[in-house]
Amino acid sequence: MSLIFTCCLLYNYFVKFRYFKVIETTSSRIIEGAKNAQSYITCRIKVMTKRSAGQLVFDELWIEDRLYKIKITDEENQQVENQFTKKQVLYIDVDSEVAYSDERTPPEAKSNAKIFLGYQVDNKRKYFPINIHADDLPQYSVA
């Protein structure tokens, strides 16, 4: 039994959460106006890095089929961009929606998640699925 527990612990530490660990995620959908019915999504992801900015770069967030630019801040709410250290707590927020061309497609959904955090490790593109489903986002109306 302890061998199984040890294997699961090692898997989570070295494989699954190898570059960063998602600590907390909050998101909501805000609908503006009754006639226009335009909506936008707010999302905040709290992560702890396991590599420095020289090796790990956060650069995009996919929510459903929409691409968003992100803003990265530290615990003091100072903008960090890609100048962080190993084992630093960061907050990743949705900044603005980005129009993308047909060459850029949303990541393949290997899970049921509709939110993916895009990052690069040693210049290789990767996506991390966030377990909040876009259909389950709380909705707020603004008149």
C-alpha angles and dihedrals in degrees: 000000000000090000090059091048091049092049092050091048092050091046092053093046101043105027115020099037097026101135105024141349124230107226101177139355128196126177142159140180117235119200118203122206128349098245100043095037092196114164136193133187129232118202133174122187122190112205138173113216123225094188134043126252091263090068103026127050125181109202116150147022126209117203112182102318096330125104118218133192112230137219119213121206135169130231092280089054091249115146109252105174104178100334103101134127135228115285093016122144112234134183117217115199132182107255106177141329116264126210109230133195127240091263089067110069129177115265117270111264106237087166134034091262118120095192121075129180111215119213141156127229116190089343093306117124116233136169128213116204116227113215097224107101117223090228090059096054114125111248126220127187123217116193 
